[in-house]
Amino acid sequence: MKIIIDVMGGDNAPEAGVIGVLDAAAAMPEHSYIIVGRENEIRDTARAAGRETELDGIRIVHADGVITMEDQPLSVVREKSDSSMAVGLRMLRDGEGDALVSSGNTGALHAGSSLVVRRIRGVKRSAIASVLPFARPMLLIDSGANIDVQPEYLRQFAVMGSIYMKNVFGIESPQVGLLNNGTEECKGGAMMVDTYKLLRGEPTINFVGNVEAKAAPLGACDVLVTDGFTGNVFLKLSEGLGQYLLSCLKDCFTENLVTKASALAMRGSLRRLRHSVDASEFGGAPLLGLSKPVLKTHGSSDARAFVSTIKRAADFAGTGVHVEIAKWVEQDAARAKAAAESEEAAKAAEAAASTPEKTDAAESAAASEPTDTKNAESAADGTDVHSGT
């Protein structure tokens, strides 16, 4: 796979991205890498790390502009079309790479991807899908792209998330839950109730019903569906709780000599715990619904997070998740068309069934017409048709 990496976005740019690419190239030499950004800064970063020679097998595409966190989403296609993000998106669109990774402005990446790379035909909205390190890996969709949604958008999110978890994480029948304030079918407003009905009737997913926020970390589902605003709040609260847990453990184990000795004895277990609550282990979040793979890594990502995201990007492109989503959209449209045609046929049959009754009534009226006519004629000439006189 050929992976394009925008290294100029994020809090630790370009160091995190450049070192991340070099580490990824060393760990996964079977892939090709294209770094997009300010070439002099990229080379200076590699030189400072004593790894300049490792750039020899990596293509560098110079892009002078940078999308900052303060820039408006549409700036990527308007004022800053020379930015590393814009250049990377155009390269992906034009087939120069198989996937794009960026830690830049989320709004700009989402808007730019939709306008440059484009959504799959039939997908209403693309969505950010974040994998969270809970009791089992759980995909949260949407985690920040779409604040205003409709039930149909959420149905598509559910299917796209299910396809991703099946193909990338190898879960045969991912359990899909709808984030709500209770498990009962009637919980939530009208939109949530309507969404519940749509998900329950969707034949391609394993819908397990409404899921409360407290149940999600305990493994209630593999895919948790919600709108982008609620999802982003859930995501950041989860990240904060993970950091708080680690902080509490650190305080406990550094309290005195006895606790420090305990920490030393448990260092292996503590290391595993730290990794288990570290979202960067699962890589960045894919933007599902686009015609080609785009992944957003956290703005504060370090080199290790970039490596994880690059690996996830290769998995995404290699398993053809976007192709599978496109196939489902096409099949879904065909099912909808067949259902509409069936409904029209049923209405036509119902109308045809009522036609004989109307015909019989008309024939009865016509049969009585000659007698009435004869009576009228007889009355005119004074003859009684019944008496024969």
C-alpha positions in Angstrom: 0.0 0.0 0.0 1.1 3.6 -0.7 0.3 5.8 2.3 0.2 9.7 2.1 1.0 11.4 5.4 0.3 15.1 6.1 2.9 15.9 8.8 2.2 19.6 9.2 -1.0 19.4 11.2 -1.3 18.8 15.0 0.4 20.1 18.1 3.7 18.3 17.6 4.2 19.0 13.9 6.3 18.1 12.0 8.4 16.1 14.5 5.7 13.6 15.4 4.6 12.9 11.9 8.2 12.7 10.4 9.5 10.3 13.1 6.3 8.3 13.0 6.7 7.8 9.2 10.4 6.7 9.7 9.3 4.3 12.4 6.5 2.9 10.3 8.8 2.5 7.3 11.2 0.5 9.5 8.4 -1.7 11.0 6.4 -2.1 7.8 8.8 -1.9 4.8 6.2 -3.6 2.6 4.4 -0.3 2.2 5.4 2.9 0.4 5.3 6.3 2.1 4.8 9.8 0.9 5.4 12.7 3.3 3.6 16.0 2.5 4.8 19.2 4.1 7.5 21.8 4.1 10.5 19.9 2.8 13.2 21.8 4.6 11.5 21.3 8.0 11.0 17.6 7.2 14.7 17.1 6.4 15.8 19.2 9.4 13.6 17.0 11.7 15.1 13.8 10.4 18.6 15.2 10.6 18.1 16.3 14.2 17.1 12.8 15.1 20.2 11.4 13.2 17.9 9.6 10.7 18.3 11.7 7.6 19.5 8.7 5.5 16.2 6.9 6.2 14.4 9.5 4.1 16.1 8.1 1.0 13.4 5.6 0.3 10.5 8.0 1.1 9.0 10.4 -1.3 8.7 14.0 0.0 6.1 16.4 -1.6 6.7 20.0 -0.7 3.6 22.0 0.4 4.3 25.4 1.8 0.9 26.1 3.4 -0.4 24.8 6.7 -4.0 24.4 8.0 -4.0 25.6 11.6 -6.5 24.6 14.3 -8.0 28.1 14.1 -8.7 28.0 10.3 -12.3 27.6 9.0 -13.2 24.2 7.6 -13.5 25.4 4.0 -10.1 27.1 4.0 -8.6 23.8 2.8 -10.3 24.3 -0.6 -10.3 28.1 -0.6 -7.6 30.3 0.9 -5.1 27.5 1.6 -5.3 25.2 -1.4 -1.5 25.0 -1.2 -1.5 23.5 2.3 -0.2 20.1 3.0 -3.7 18.8 3.8 -5.1 20.1 0.5 -2.2 18.7 -1.5 -2.5 15.3 0.2 -6.2 15.2 -0.5 -5.7 15.9 -4.2 -3.0 13.3 -4.4 -5.3 10.7 -2.9 -8.1 11.8 -5.2 -5.8 11.5 -8.3 -4.7 8.0 -7.3 -1.1 8.8 -6.2 -1.7 7.0 -2.9 -4.1 4.4 -1.4 -4.8 6.2 1.9 -4.2 9.6 3.6 -3.3 10.2 7.3 -3.5 13.6 8.9 -3.5 15.1 12.5 -4.7 18.5 11.2 -7.8 20.5 11.8 -10.7 18.0 12.1 -13.3 20.3 10.5 -11.0 21.1 7.6 -10.1 17.5 7.0 -13.8 16.5 7.0 -14.9 19.3 4.7 -11.9 18.9 2.4 -12.3 15.2 2.2 -16.0 15.5 1.3 -15.3 18.2 -1.4 -12.0 16.8 -2.9 -12.1 13.0 -2.4 -15.9 13.0 -2.4 -18.4 10.8 -0.6 -19.5 7.4 -2.0 -22.5 8.0 -4.2 -25.6 7.4 -2.0 -23.9 8.1 1.3 -25.7 11.0 3.0 -22.9 12.0 5.3 -19.4 10.8 6.0 -18.7 10.2 9.7 -15.7 10.0 12.0 -15.3 6.6 13.6 -13.1 6.4 16.7 -12.0 3.1 18.2 -12.0 3.2 22.0 -10.0 0.8 24.3 -12.8 -0.5 26.4 -13.4 -4.1 27.7 -13.2 -4.9 24.0 -12.4 -2.5 21.1 -15.5 -0.4 20.4 -16.1 1.8 17.4 -17.9 5.1 18.2 -19.6 6.6 15.2 -20.0 9.6 14.7 -17.4 11.1 17.1 -17.4 14.6 15.8 -18.3 15.3 12.2 -22.0 15.8 12.1 -23.9 17.7 14.7 -27.3 17.7 13.0 -28.4 14.3 11.9 -31.4 12.4 10.7 -32.5 8.8 11.4 -31.4 7.8 7.9 -27.9 9.2 8.5 -27.6 7.1 11.7 -28.7 4.0 9.9 -25.9 4.5 7.4 -23.4 5.2 10.2 -24.5 1.9 11.8 -23.9 -0.1 8.6 -20.6 1.6 7.8 -19.3 1.0 11.3 -20.3 -2.6 11.2 -18.5 -3.1 7.9 -15.4 -1.5 9.3 -15.3 -3.6 12.4 -15.9 -6.8 10.5 -13.2 -6.2 7.9 -10.5 -4.4 9.9 -10.9 -6.0 13.4 -12.2 -9.4 12.1 -15.4 -9.4 14.1 -17.8 -11.7 12.2 -21.1 -10.2 13.3 -20.4 -6.9 15.2 -23.0 -6.0 17.8 -24.5 -2.5 17.0 -25.9 -0.3 19.8 -27.7 3.1 19.7 -26.4 5.4 22.4 -29.4 6.5 24.4 -30.5 7.5 28.0 -32.1 4.1 28.6 -32.4 0.6 27.1 -36.1 0.7 26.5 -37.3 1.0 22.9 -39.3 4.1 23.6 -36.4 6.0 25.2 -35.3 9.3 23.8 -37.0 11.9 21.5 -38.8 11.2 18.3 -35.6 11.0 16.3 -34.1 8.4 18.5 -37.3 6.3 18.4 -37.4 6.5 14.6 -33.7 5.6 14.4 -34.3 2.6 16.7 -37.0 1.4 14.3 -34.7 1.8 11.3 -31.8 0.0 12.9 -34.1 -2.9 14.1 -35.3 -3.3 10.5 -31.9 -3.1 8.9 -31.1 -6.7 7.7 -27.3 -6.3 7.3 -26.5 -5.4 11.0 -26.7 -7.2 14.3 -28.6 -4.6 16.2 -28.7 -5.1 20.0 -30.9 -2.1 20.9 -30.3 1.0 23.0 -27.1 1.2 25.0 -26.5 3.5 28.0 -23.2 5.3 28.3 -22.3 3.4 31.5 -22.6 0.1 29.7 -20.5 0.9 26.6 -17.1 0.6 28.4 -18.1 -2.8 29.8 -18.5 -4.4 26.3 -22.2 -3.8 25.6 -21.5 -3.5 21.8 -18.8 -3.4 19.1 -20.3 -0.3 17.3 -21.9 2.6 19.2 -24.0 4.9 17.0 -24.8 8.5 17.8 -24.6 12.1 16.4 -21.3 13.9 16.2 -21.9 16.3 19.1 -22.9 13.6 21.6 -20.2 11.3 20.3 -17.5 13.9 20.7 -18.5 14.6 24.3 -18.5 10.9 25.0 -15.1 10.5 23.4 -13.5 13.3 25.3 -15.0 12.2 28.6 -13.7 8.7 28.0 -10.2 10.1 27.3 -10.3 12.2 30.4 -11.4 9.3 32.6 -8.6 7.2 31.3 -6.0 9.9 32.1 -7.6 10.4 35.5 -7.4 6.6 36.3 -3.7 6.6 35.4 -3.1 9.7 37.5 -4.7 8.1 40.5 -2.7 4.9 40.1 0.5 7.0 39.9 -0.3 8.8 43.0 -1.2 5.6 44.9 2.1 3.8 43.9 4.4 6.8 44.6 3.0 7.6 48.0 5.7 5.9 50.1 8.5 3.3 49.9 6.1 0.4 50.3 3.9 1.5 47.5 6.9 2.2 45.3 8.2 -1.3 45.9 4.7 -2.6 45.0 4.7 -0.7 41.8 8.1 -2.1 41.0 6.8 -5.6 41.5 3.7 -4.9 39.4 5.4 -2.9 36.6 4.5 -5.5 34.0 0.8 -5.4 34.9 0.8 -1.6 35.2 2.4 -1.3 31.8 -0.3 -3.5 30.2 -3.0 -1.4 32.0 -1.6 1.8 30.6 -1.6 0.4 27.1 -5.1 -1.0 27.5 -6.5 2.5 28.1 -4.4 4.3 25.5 -6.5 5.0 22.5 -3.4 5.7 20.4 -2.8 1.9 20.4 -5.7 1.6 18.0 -4.6 4.3 15.6 -6.5 7.3 14.3 -10.2 7.5 13.3 -11.2 6.7 9.8 -13.7 9.0 8.0 -16.2 6.4 6.8 -18.4 7.0 3.7 -15.6 8.6 1.5 -14.6 7.1 -1.8 -11.1 6.5 -0.5 -9.5 6.0 2.9 -8.8 9.1 5.0 -7.8 8.8 8.7 -7.6 11.5 11.3 -5.1 11.0 14.1 -5.3 13.1 17.3 -4.0 16.6 17.2 -1.7 15.8 20.2 -0.4 12.6 18.6 3.2 11.5 19.1 5.3 9.4 16.8 3.8 6.1 18.2 0.3 7.3 17.5 1.3 8.0 13.9 2.7 4.5 13.5 -0.6 3.0 14.8 -2.6 5.2 12.4 -0.4 4.4 9.4 -0.9 0.7 10.1 -4.6 1.2 10.4 -4.7 3.1 7.2 -2.9 0.2 5.4 -5.5 -2.2 6.9 -8.3 0.0 5.8 -7.1 0.2 2.2 -6.0 -3.4 2.1 -9.3 -4.8 3.2 -11.3 -2.5 0.9 -13.7 -1.2 3.5 -14.7 1.7 1.2 -15.4 -0.7 -1.6 -17.6 -2.9 0.7 -19.5 0.2 1.8 -20.1 1.2 -1.8 -21.4 -2.3 -2.5 -23.8 -2.1 0.4 -25.1 1.3 -0.7 -25.8 -0.1 -4.2 -27.6 -3.1 -2.8 -29.6 -0.9 -0.3 -30.7 1.3 -3.2 -31.8 -1.8 -5.2 -33.7 -3.1 -2.2 -35.5 0.2 -1.7 -36.4 0.3 -5.4 -37.7 -3.2 -5.3 -39.8 -2.4 -2.2 -41.2 0.7 -3.8 -42.1 -1.2 -7.0 -43.7 -3.9 -4.9 -45.8 -1.3 -3.0 -46.9 0.2 -6.3 -47.8 -3.2 -7.7 -49.9 -3.9 -4.5 -51.7 -0.6 -4.9 -52.4 -1.4 -8.6 -53.7 -4.9 -7.7 -56.0 -3.4 -5.0 -57.4 -0.9 -7.5 -57.9 -3.6 -10.1 -59.8 -5.8 -7.5 -62.3 -3.0 -6.9 -63.0 -2.4 -10.7 -65.4 -5.4 -11.2 -67.7 -4.2 -8.6 -68.0 -0.8 -10.4 -68.5 -2.7 -13.7 -71.3 -4.9 -12.3 -73.1 -1.8 -11.0 -72.8 -0.1 -14.4 -74.2 -3.2 -16.2 -77.1 -3.4 -13.8 -78.0 0.2 -14.5 -77.7 -0.4 -18.3 -80.0 -3.5 -18.1 -82.8 -1.5 -16.5 -82.6 1.3 -19.1 -84.7 -0.4 -21.9 -87.7 -0.9 -19.6 -87.6 2.6 -18.4 -87.4 3.8 -22.0 -90.4 1.7 -23.1 -92.4 3.0 -20.2 -91.6 6.5 -21.2 -92.6 5.8 -24.9 -95.9 4.1 -23.8 -96.8 7.0 -21.6 -96.3 9.2 -24.6 -98.8 7.3 -26.8 -101.2 6.0 -24.1 -100.2 2.3 -24.5 -99.7 0.0 -21.4 -96.8 -2.2 -22.1 -97.7 -4.6 -19.3 -101.4 -5.1 -20.4 -100.6 -5.2 -24.1 -103.5 -2.7 -24.8 
